[in-house]
Amino acid sequence: MLQNKIYGLLGLARRAGKAVSGEEPAEGAIRSGKAHLVLLAEDASPNTVKKFRDKCSFYGVPLILADKREVLGRSVGAGERVCVAICDEGLAGAIRKEYQANGTFGKKQGE
């Protein structure tokens, strides 16, 4: 489960207009170079995980397998979301830092 601080950062990103949720919008943010971090639901289908791992690897965007789709969506004020792209370098860095410091939830790309 994502830490409360990370939930807060995701909510802040949404309110600032720097979070893109949903598969197609997130793919567009990755391709356009706007995404600085992608959070993928841990219960995403294997095909979706592979697609986003490949795309993030190709474009050099960090990927974190985060929480269940319901929790991920709720953290950005939406329904179920498989994917959330963070389009602000500072917020993406803060989320990654908090994730790496805690290390008790989800998995990083390649684990």
N, C-alpha and C positions, 0 to 999 in steps of 0.2 A: 504494500500500500504506500502511496506517495506520502511524504512528510507534509505536515501542515504548512511549513514555510514554502515548500514547492507549490502547494495549492495556491497560496497567496500570490506567489510570483506569476503563476499561470493566469490567475484572475486579473492581476495588474496588467499583464501583457494583453489580455482580451480588452480590458477597459481602455488601454492606450491604442488599440487597433493594431497591435503587433503580433497577434496570434491568429493563425489561419487554421480552421478545423475542417475536417473531412478529407477523404482521400484525394479527390480531384483538385480542390484548391491547394492542398499541401503539395501535391505533385507539381503544380504550376509554380508555387513559391520556390521549390527546390530547383526546377529547371531555369527559372529566371534569375537565380542567384540571390533571392531575397531571404531565403531560409538560412538561419544560423544554427538551428537545432531542430530535430524532429523527435517527438515523443510518440511512440507507437504502443497501442494497447497490447498487453500481454496475451490477451485472448483473441488476437487477430488471427485470421486464417494463415496457414503456412504459405500459401501463394502470396498473400498480402505482405507478410513478413519478408519473403524473398524479394518481392518487387521493391519494397522500400529499402531493404539492405543494399540491394544492387544500385538503386538510384542514388542513395545517399553516399555510397562508396564512390560512385562515378563522379559525383559533383562535389565531393569532399565535405559533406555535411554530417556532423555528429548525429548519431541515432541512439536513443535510449528506449529499451522496452520498459514501459512504465507500469501502469496499473490496468485494471479492467476497463473496458470501453465505457461502462456507465459512469465510473468515477472520473475518468479522463474527460468525458463530455461535460459532466457536472462542474468540473473545475474551471471550464471556460464558459459556463453559463448556457450550455446547450444540452441536447439529448445525447444519446450514445454517440461517441466519436471514436473511431479506430485510430485516427491520426491527428496530431496537432503540430503545426510548424510554427516556431518562434522566429519572427522576422526582425528582431532587435538584438544586436550583438551583445549589448550590456545585460539584458534580461536573460539571453541564452547562456551567457557566461555565468551569471548568478545561479541559474538553475543547475547547470553542470557542476559548479563548485559545491552546491548544497548536496547534490546527488553523490558526488565523489567523496565528500566528507562523511556522509552517513553510510553509504554502501550497503544498506540493509533491505533494499527493495528493488524489484525489477532486475534487469540484466543490461549490461552494456552491449553494444554491437560486438559480435565476434565471440561472446562467451558461450 
